[in-house]
């Protein structure tokens, strides 16, 4: 009994170091592993069963929403590459992973489009594949990304101030490319440096990912339909994918637009 209690204490100590989401996933995996070990006769009891079970309701994010004033404050202290990433995010409603993997080959300036296969949906029965028709503001930002003079095939890029260690270079698509993790951390650093949301607790401050929600709200405020916003943001659903025919070897991308003007965010960008 003492040994069982110590094992349960060790499991609880490990699980308690994790976020709620990771806690739930790891606890389930450990429960299954010890259940299998019990069936095979390796252990007499399952110590994970004695740990606290957490529910999905505890996963709910505490983060609050971005404000236009907060966006402005962060934008003013952000480096140019981060400003461009913010501009693209709030207009295209794309996730960090899709933004940092945007390749220049996905841009067609003659047609004014960007094609995106959203990485989070690759394992879906019907992955989300969209072609964004750029409005003048989004196109201006994309052209700025293409015109930095930095030799990198990815739209979101920066020239590091110092050479990266060899182990980190091997984990990057390109020496000047920005990783998803670095984008999130750089934004959080600029956010805190700007003083925006200083009245909030650390866990409440909105992240780079929450720029999607700000963009969505601005589109809604401008009168765009939920269907339009869902298509642009790539929120996967069977209904949204009904326009695709069955039995084709290759499906055409969902054509969406990102043409809304956001003068309250970046007034220096060109307007219609």
Secondary structure, DSSP 8 states (H G I E B T S, - for coil): -HHHHHHHHHHHHHHTTS-HHHHHHHHHHHHHHHHHHHHTTS-SS-GGGGS----GGGG--------HHHHHHHHHHS-HHHHHHHHHHHHH---HHHHHT-BGGGEETTTTEEEEE-GGGTTSTT--EEEEEE-HHHHHHHHHHHTS----SBSSB---SS---HHHHTTSSSTTB--HHHHHHHHHHHHHHHTTTTTS-GGGS--STTHHHHHHHHHHHTT--HHHHHHHHT---TGGGTTS-SS-SS---EEEEE----TTT-TTS---
